[in-house]
Amino acid sequence: LHSAVTRIQVQRPGFNYTFAHICILNNDKTCIVDDIVHVLEELKAARSSNRTNFAITYPITHLKDGREVYNGHQLGGVTVHSKDRVKSAEAIQLTYYLQAINSLNDMVAEKWESIFCDTVELFQKSNRKVKMYPFTSSSLKEDFQKTSRVSERYLITSLVLVVTLAILCCSMQDCVRSKPWLGLLGLLTVTLATLTAAGIINLTGGKYNSTFLGIPFVMLGHGLYGTFEMLSSWRKTREDQHVKERTAAVFADSMLSFSLTTAMYLVTFGIGASPFTNIEAARIFCCNSCIAIFFNYLYVLSFYGSSLVFTGYIENNYQHSIFCRKVPKPEVLQEKPAWYRFLLTAKFSEDTADSEEANTYESHLLVWFLKRYYCDWITNTYVKPFVVLFYLVYISFALMGYLQVSEGSDLSNIVATATRTIEYTTAQQKYFSNYSPVIGFYIYESIEYWNTSVQEDVLEYTKGFVRISWFESYLNYLRKLNISTGLPKKNFTDMLRNSFLKAPQFAHFSEDIIFSKKYNNEVDVVASRMFLVAKTMETKREELYDLLETLRKLSLTSKVKFIVFNPSFVYMDRYASSVGAPLQNSCISALFLLFFSAFLVADSLINVWLTLTVASVEFGVIGFMTLWKVELDCISVLCLIYGINYTIDNCAPLLSTFVLGKEFTRTKWVKNALEVHGVAILQSYLCYIVGLIPLAAVPSNLTRTLFRCLFLIALVTFFHCFAILPVILTFLPPSKKKRKEKKNPENREEIECVEMVDMDSTRVVDQITTV
């Protein structure tokens, strides 16, 4: 396999590049390869010459040239005899290092990596007894972005389902009052806002990543509810009013709450998009969400508001809601075929008796269901105990899951399934988790290396680790030669250079010091590095995070300026900060929202109920999320932050209507709140769930986490809106009767109503009030 890899060629015009042309070179101008390759070569040579005295020790072994090499990260699943002699190993890890010095080199290296994966897979087909897992520097990026490609057809299916259900939710049998186009235009409003945000991000040089898959669903939950709430407010207006007056009533009734929830979204995601967030993917996600929500608000005010006005004129003119054709009167329809009468069924205002106060929109299925059946059923005395009992069961299971919460520490949670990243990381965690990866310890300043005290300072910071370092090896080498390390600067640097050029044990580390020439041929060491390896437990990957944080703290407080790095730190950083930073931002957002809403809500009791509801929903989502095998990582925490806003979106109008209601009983106002806002909540919930369902089939762990979190948020919020709150609010104080306003008997209102009928039989009521 090693021979096949080194023979890989990248064809370019006029030249074929091989591994030898783009590899990192040793001091003798040969490619640096893993020490395990040299070990295997010596083992092969010993076997061919029938020598049995060659032994491999673990995790440090000796080569025939006298070098002491570390193989803890290159041999996996090791079984040892006495004295650390290797009996067998289940896995071997080979690493190939490529140069990245210019654009041409980068392009060739990228192509070489692609051919490398194909070569390994081809080699696998002819050597099925050995399982191979190729992984390159671009594998994670490719597999992360692969989620977008495998999600395309599922997202199209989701869009078709949402469009269909949005149209059905806004339709009714009355062809004049049905609003199917408003359902479609509401979804178009959300889509336009999402596309506008994506366009702005692209034009400003923003980077796309697969977490953006969650943005359409953030917009779907917030945007569709706002449009459905406006449509619900339209149904409450009087049909004998002018379109302008009806539109004004709609905006006065629904846009205040929609404006407040939009402001809360902007604050929450705005904090996530600020420099306080140290995860670039989360920051870009929040920034894109802010832009999309802002434009969605503008489009709802302008585009959707105009659409509502347009359909209002169609309704006032008794035109068909789909075909915009004038609907004939009942006596004309009687002469038409049955199918024609069915398509043009409508109730005319003169069909209603003068004494009748029937609402023409009650024929809408959801309105009829809530008003006639559900509101009475959920507030029934015999139903309430079962709802309370069900809530206690909900809290119990949520607590059980909450006590088992764990941080996400698996890299495969962010990429598509059946990819190289998952296969490679699974094998690596299985076989190579006893020792951490080799950590580069980079000193990036010119210090007095020849000074004994400086040498001791450097070694002090590496205490406690298994050290394979050029500096310590060099000190030991000098001690063997009985040479003092406290040499003058010039003698020290000269000896350092000569030792690296002549001593075989330093041949591999010739790149680990950087010399710089100054005036008078004086040579100075401007940078250096050593390698650290820590022994870790197989079941405690958190030790790697602790190691990383410890080294970083030392780099900030030490006398010597250094940094630590290993490619795996990129993934460790993601998990080390995936929970802390978003949770910190969400706490700041929650506190700000409480402070912000305290000055805007009409009653402080609304704030109290809203806080308790959000806490209950978030607690339940975290608990059930854990029971559903979802860990706390960047994706799930972002969903939890969104869950706060989604809960406020749906529950705030219900609570506001209930708390501000006076003069009647609590049960009466619970029913009224459900009748006023329940249809909009139900419509947006159905569209949201239907849009989420295809996401469950996407072969990606990222979308799996996204689906489970968003589904639980929607389900738990719906459960609170339609079961918990309607029941609890009916029997918890304060009582509505105590808050009834006392009227002064001396101040009485006399209202005279004069009804005028014009020539077109349009009723106009003018109320003249005298006090």
N, C-alpha and C positions, 0 to 999 in steps of 0.2 A: 504493500500500500504506500509506504513512504517513497519507494522508488517511482511508483506511478504518479504520485503527487509532484515530485521534483521534476518529472518530465512534461508537466503541463505546459502548453504553449499558447500564448495570446498573440494572435496574428494582427499586425498593424501594417500599414503601407510601407513596404521596404524593409520590414524587420519583424522577426518573431521573438517575442519576449518569453523567457522561462523564469522559473523560480529564482535561478541564480542571478537574473538581471534586476529583480525587484526586492530581493530579500535584504534583511539587515546584516551587514558584514561584520565578521570578526576582525581582530587585528591582523590576522594573516590573510585577509581578503577572501575568506570562505564564509558561507552562509551560517548564521547561528541557528542551530536546531536544538530541540530538547535533549537534555542529558539522557533521557530514557532511550533515545535512539542509539547513543554511544554504548549504553549498557546492553542493549539487545545485540548490537554488533559484536561486542566482546563476548557475550554469551554464545552467540552463533559461532564465533571463532574458536571458543573453548570446546564446544561440542564437536566441531569438525576435526579438531586435533585430539579428541578424547581426553581433554583435561577436565578433571572433576573438582579441582580446588577453587574454581571461581564461584563466588557466592555473592548474591545480592542481599543487602541488608535494608531494613525499612525503619524510619523514613530517610535515613542518610546512608549512602553507600560510597564505596571508593572505586575509582577507575584505575586502570593500569598505569596511567600517567601520573598517578599520585593525587589527583584532584578528589576533593570531597564534595559530592553532589547531593542535592536534596531531591527526593522522588515522591514525597508525600502527596503532591498534587498531580502526579503522573501515573501512579499505580493506585488502583481502587479495588476494594473487596479483598484485601490482602490477608492471607493466613501465614503466620510466621512460626518457625522453629525457635529453639532457644537462641539467645543472643541476637534477636531481631533478624535472623536469617529468613528470607522469604521462601516459603514453601510453594505458594501459588498466589495468583492474582486474577480476579475476575474481570478486571477492566484496565485499559491503558488509555491515557489521554495524550494526544499529540497536538502540539501548537506550532503554527507556522507564522513567523513575524515578517510583515511586509513594510517597505518604506513608504513614506508619504511626504515627499519633499517638494513636489510641484504638481501642477494640474495634469500633465501627461502621466506622471507616475500614479496619481490617484485614479485616473481613468483605467490604466492598465491593471492596477491592483483590484479595482472593482470588477473588471471583466475576469480576472484570474480567480477571484472568489466564486464567481458564478460557475466557472468551469470546474473549480475545485469540488463544489457540491455535486455537479453532474458526474465527475470522475469517481467520487466516493460511492454514489448511488449505483453506478455501473459496476464498480468493483464488488459491491454488495451482492449483485445478482449472480456473479460467478463464485462468490464465497459465502454461501448462505449459512454456514455454520457459525460465522462470526457476525454479530450485529454491529452496525456502524451508525453513528449519529453525527453528521456534519453540522457545523455551526460557524458562521462568519460574523464579521463586525456589522454587516448589514442585515443579518437574519432577523434580529428583533424588530428592526424598522419595517422590513418587508412583511413579517407576520403580523405586526401590529396594524399596518395599513390594509392587510388582507381582509380584515373584518369588514371594511367598507365595500370591498368588491363582492364578498360572499353575501352581503346584506342587501344588495341592490334589488333583486327580484322580490325579496320579502317586504322591503319597504314599498315597492310598487303595489304589492298585494294589500298592504296596510292602507295605502292611500285610497285604493279603489273601495275598500270596505268602509273607510271613514266617510268618503264622499257619498256612498249609497245610504249609510245610516243617517248622516247629517240631513240629507234630502228627505228621508222618511220621517225623521223626528220633527221636521218643520211642516210636514204635510198633514192635511185633514180632508174629510170628505167634501166639505164646503169648498168649491172650486174658487170662490172669490177670496175667502179669508185664509186659504192655504198659502204657505210661504216657502215652497220648495227651493225657489231661487235664492232666498235669503240663507238657507242652510248651505248651499253651494258657495255663495258669495262670502259667508262667514269663514269657511275653510280657505277660500281664495285669499281672504284678508290675512289669515295666519301664514299662508304660504308666501305671499308677497313680502311680509315682514321678515321671514326667515331667509328668503333669497336676497333681500336688500342687505341684511346683516352679513351674509356670506360674501356678497359682492364687495362690500366695504372692507371686510377683512382681507380679501384677496388684493384689492387695489392698494391697500396700505402695507402690503408685504407680509401679511400674517401667514402663519403656517397651519395647514390643515392637519388634523389628527382624528383618529377614530372615535374619540370621546364626543365629537360633534354629532354623532348619531343620536345623542340624548337631547339635543336642542330642539328638533321638531316636536318631541313629546312634551318638553317644557312649554313650548308655545301652544301646543294642542290643548293642554290642560288649562292654561290661563286665557288664551285668546278665544277659544270656542265658548267658554263659560261667559265671557263678556258679551259676545254677540247673542248668545241664547238668552242672557238676562235682559238685553235690550228688546228682544222679540217678546219676552214674557211681559215686559212693561208695556209694550204696544198693545197686547191683548187686554190690558186693564183700562185702556183709554176708551172714551165714549166715541162711538162711530159717527155721531152727529156733529162732532167737532171737525174743524178744518185740519188739513194735514199738518200745517205749521204748528197748530196748537198741540196736536197729538205728538208730533216730533219733539216739541219743547218739553212736554210732560215726560216723554221717554228719557230724554237726556237728564232732566231734573231728578228722575226717579232712580236711574241706574248708573249714570256716569260718575256720581260722587263716590260710590263704593268702588267702582272700577278704577277710578283715579287713585284712590288710596291704596288698593292692592297693587296697582302698577308701581306706585312709589315704593312700596315695601319690597317688591321684586328688584327694583333698581338699586335700592340700598343694600340688600342682601348680596346680590351678585356683584354690585359695585365694590364691596369690600373684598369679595373673592378675586376681583380683577385688579386689585390694588397691589402695591409692592409688599404688603403684609403676607401675601401668599407666595411661598417659595417653591411651588410646583408649577412649571411652565405650562403643562397641559391643562391644569386646573385654572390657571390665570386666563389662558386663551379661551377656554370654555365659558368662564364667567363673563369675559369681555364680549364675546359673541352673543351670549344670552342677553346682556344688558342692551346691546344695540338692537337686537331683534325685538325685545319687549318694548323698547322706546318707540320704534317704528310701528309696531303693532298698535300701540295706543294712538298714534297719529292716524293710522289707516282706519281704525275703528271710528275715530271722530269724523274723518273726512269721507273715505271710500264707503265704508259700511253704512255710515249715517246717510249718505246720499242715496245708497241703494234702498235703505229703509223708506226714505221719502218717495222714491220712484215707485216702489211697490204700494206705498200708501195712496198715491194718486190712482194707481190701477184699481185698488180696492174701492176707493170712493166712487169711481166711475163704473163699478160693477163689471170689471173686465176679468177674464179668466186669468188665474194666477200663473199659468204656464204659457198659454198661447196668446194672452193679452187681447182676446177677442171679447166684445161686448156680450154679456150673458143675457139671453132673452128671458122675459118674464114667465112665470109659471104657466099662465094660460097658453103661451106660445109653445112652451116645452111639451105640453101634453100631446101635441100633434106629432112630436118627433119619435123616432125609434127608442127602445129601452136603453141601448148602449149610449145613445146621444144624451138622453136624460141623465144617465149615470155620470158621464163626464162633465156635465154642466149643472150639477146639483149645487144650489146655493139658496141661502135664506135671505129674503129681502126684508128691509127694515119695516115695511108696512105690513109684513106678515105677522109681526108681533103685536099683540093687543096693547092698548094704551096703558092698561093697568099692570101689564106684565113687565117684570124687570129681568127677564132671562138674559144671560150673557151668551152672545152668539158664538163665542169661542169655546164654550163648554163641550162642544162636540169633538174637540181635540182629544185623542185617546188618553194621553198622559194627564191632561187637565181633568178629564172626567174620572180617571182612575184615582187620582189623589183626592179629589174633592168628595167623591161619592163613597169611596171605600177605604182607602189607606189611612186618611187622617182620623177617621172614627175608630178604625181597628187599632192603630198604634197607641191611641190615648184611652183605650178601653181598660177598665179597672182590672180585668182578669188577665190582660196581656202584660201589664206592667211588671208583675213579679217575675215572669219568665225572662223579660228583657234584662232586668237587674241581675238575675241569676246568670244569664248568658254573659253579661259584662264582667261578673266576678270570675267566670271561667276564662274569659279573654285576658283579664289581668293576671291570672294564675299562670297561664301558658306563656304570656309575655315575660313575666318575672323569671320563669324557668329558663327561657332563652336568653334573657338579659344577663343572667349569672354565668352564662357560658360564652359570652362574647370574646372573640379572639381577633387580633389584628391580622390583616392579610399579609402573608409572607411568601406567597407563591407567585412566581413570575408568570406562570401560565394563565393567571386570571385576567391578563390584559390582551391576550392574543387569540387568534382564531384557533380552533381545535384542529388536530391532525396536522400540525406544522412542525418544522425542524426545531423551533424553540422549545416546544413542550417536550418532544422526545429527548432532546439534549439535556434540558434542565432536570427532567425526571431521572435520567441515567446518572447525571452528575450528583444529584442529591442522594441517590441510592448508593453510589460507590465512592464518592470523594468528599463526603461531609465530615470525616474525622479531622481533617486538617483544612484550615482556611486557605484561600488562594494566596499566592505570593504577593505581598504588599510592597510596593515601591516606596522607599523612604528618601525623598528628594531634598537635598540641601541646596538652595538656590542663591546663596551669597558667598562671597569670598571671605572665608574666615581663616584664622591662623591655625591651620591643620598641624603645623609643626610644634604647636604649643601643647604641652602635656595636659594642662587643665582643660583646654578645648576638647581634646580627645576624650577625656573622662566625661565631659558634659554630653558629648554626642552619644557615648555608650550608655549613659545614664537613662536616656529617653527610650532606649531599646531594651531595657531590663525587663525580664519576665517573658520574653518571646524567644522562640527558637530562631537563632540568627544565622543567616547565610549571607554575609555581607563582605564586600571587598575591604572595608575599613578594618574590621576586626581581624579578618584573615591576613591583611597586610601587617597589622601590629604583631600578630603571632609570628609571621614570617620574619619580621625584623628582630623579634626577641630570640628566635632560633639562631639568627646570625649574630646574637649578642650585640646588637647595635641599639643604642639608646634612641628613644623616640623624641627626646627633647633636642632635636637638631636645629640648626639655623634654617631659615626659610629656604635659601638657595640650595643647600645640601639636601634638604628634605624633598623638595620638588624634583630635583635631579634623580635622587634615589627612587622616588615614587615612579617616575617615568621609566627608569631602567628596570625596576622590578616588574612593572607591567609588561615590558617588552621581552624580558628574559625568563621570568619565572613561569613555568607551565601552569601552575595552579591559578594564575591570574589571567590566563589566555581568554577565558570566557567573559571576563569582566572588563575588557579593555575599553568598552564604551561607557563605563560607569564613572569616569572622571573627565572633566573638560578643562583643558589647559588653555591659558591665554598668555600670549607673549606681550611683554611690556618693553620699555626702553632698555637699552644695554643688554639685550638678549635675556632679560630676567623673565622667568616663567612663573605664573601664578595659577593656582587652582581656583576657578571661578564657580564651579558647581560639581556636585557629586551625588551619588545615591548608594543606598544599600537596600537589601531585601529582608523583609520580616515575614515569618510564618508562625501563626499561632495555632495551638491545638485546640479544637472545639469539639463539643459533644454532638453526636449525630442527631439528637432529638431537640437540641436547643440552638436554633439558628439565631435567636435573639442575642447570643453571645457575640456574633459577628457585628451586630448593630452597636453593642456596647463597646466592642473593640474599636470600631470606626469613630464613635463619638469620643472615646478616651484619647485616641491619637490626635484628633482634631483639636481637642482642648489643650493638649500638650503643645501643639504647633502654635497656639495663640499665646501661651505663657512661657515657652522655653526661651533660653538665651540664643539658641541657634534657630535661624529661620528655615523652616522646612515644610513640605507638604507631603501628604500620603495619598497614594492612588492605586487602584486596581480596577479593571473594567467592571467587575462585579459590584463596585461601590455605586455605580450608576443605578443599579436595581435596588441596592440596600437603601440608598438615599430616598428612593421613591416610597419604599415601605416605611422607613423611619419617620418620614414626614407626611405620609399619606393620611394619617389620622389626626395628628396633633395640630397641624396648621389649619386644615378645614374646620375642625371642631372649635379651634380658637376663633376663627372667623365667624362661625355660626353663633357662638356665644356672644360675640360683639354685636352681630347683627340682631340677635334676639333682644339684647338689652336696649339697643338703639330703637328697635321697633316698638318695644313697650313704652319707652320714653316718648317716641314720636307719636304713637297712637293715643297716648294719654291726653294730649292737647287737641286731638282732632275728633275723638268720639264724643257723642253727646252725653253719654252716661258712663261713669267709671265702672259700673257693673258689667258693661260689655267687655271691657279690657280684662276683667277678672275671669269671666267665662271663657273668653278667647284664649287666655293663657293656660287655663286648666285643660281646655280641649286640645290645644297644640301639644302640651306635655303628655296627655294621654295617648294621642295618636303617635307621637315620636317614640314613646316608650314601647308601645305595641309593635310598631314597625321594626325597631331594633331587636326586640325579642323574637318575633316570628321570622325575621330575616336570618337570625342565627340558627333557629331550628330548621330553616330551609337551606342550610349549608352555605350561607353567604357570609364571608368575612368582612371585617371593617377595612376597606382599602379606599383608595382615592375615589373610585367610581361610586361605591356605596355611600360614602360620606357626602359627596356632592348631591346624591339623590336625597339624602336625609335633609340637607339644607333646602333643597327644592320642596321637600315635604312640608316644611314649615309654611312656606308661601301657599302651597296647594291647599293646605288645611284652612288657612285664613281666607283664601279665595272662596271656598265653599261654605264655611261655617259663619263667617262674619255677617253676611246679609241676614241669615236666619236669626242669629243672636241679636242683631241690631233691631230687627222688626219685633222680636219678642220683648226685649228689655224696654223699648220705647213705647210699647203698647200700654194703654191705660183704660180704666173703667170696666173692663171685662175680666173674666177669670183667666188663670194661667193656661188652662186647657184650651180656652177659646183662642188665645193668642198663639199657642203652639200650632193649632190647626191653621190659623191665618198665615203664620210664617211659612208653613209647608205649602199652602196653596199659592202663596205669592212667589216664593223662590224655589220650591221643590221641583217644578217642571224644568227650569233651567239647569239645576244641579243634575237631575236625572238624565237630561239630554246630553250634557257634556260628559257625564260619567260613561254612558253607553258608547258614545263615539270614542272616548279615550281607551276604554277596555278593548273595543273591537280593533283599534289601531295598534294596541300593544300585543295582541295575540300572535300575529305572524312573527313578532320579534323572538318569541320563545323557540321557534324552529331554526333560527340562524345558528350555524355551526361555529359559534365563537363564545368563549368564556366571558368576554367583555359584555356582549349583548345578553348573555344569560344573567349576569349580575344586574345589568340595567333593567331587564324585564322583571326579574323577581322583586327588585326594590320598588320600581314604579308601580307594579301590580299591587304590592302590599300597601303602598301609600294610598292608592286609589281605593282599594277595598276597605281599609280601616277607616279612611275619611268618610266614605259612603256609609259605613256602619254607624259612625258617630252622627252623621247628618240625619239619617232616616230612622234611627233606633234609639241610640243612647241619649242624645240631646232632647228629642221630643218627649221621652219618658221622664228623664231626670228633671227637666224644667217644669213639669206639671206639679211636682210636689216639694221642690226645694224653695225656701224663702228667698227673697221677700214676696209677700202676697201682693197681688194686683189691687185688691180691694182697699188695702191700706194706703196705696199710692193714688187713689182716686182723687181728682181735684175737686175741691169744694167750691161750688158756684155761689156767688152772692145773689140772694133772692131779689135784691133791688135791681140788679143788672140783668135784665131779660132781653132776649133777642127776638124780634118779630121779623119773620121772613115771608115775603110775599112773592110767590112764583107766578109768572105770567107766561103762558105757552102761546107761541105764535107759529102758525103754519103758513109756509109760503106756497107759491103756485106749483112748485115741483114736489109738494108733499114731503119736504124735508123739515123735520121738527127742530126748532131752535128754542131753547129754554133760556130766558133771561131772568136772573135772580136779582131782585132789588131788595137790599137789606137795610133796615132802619133799626137803629139801636136807641 
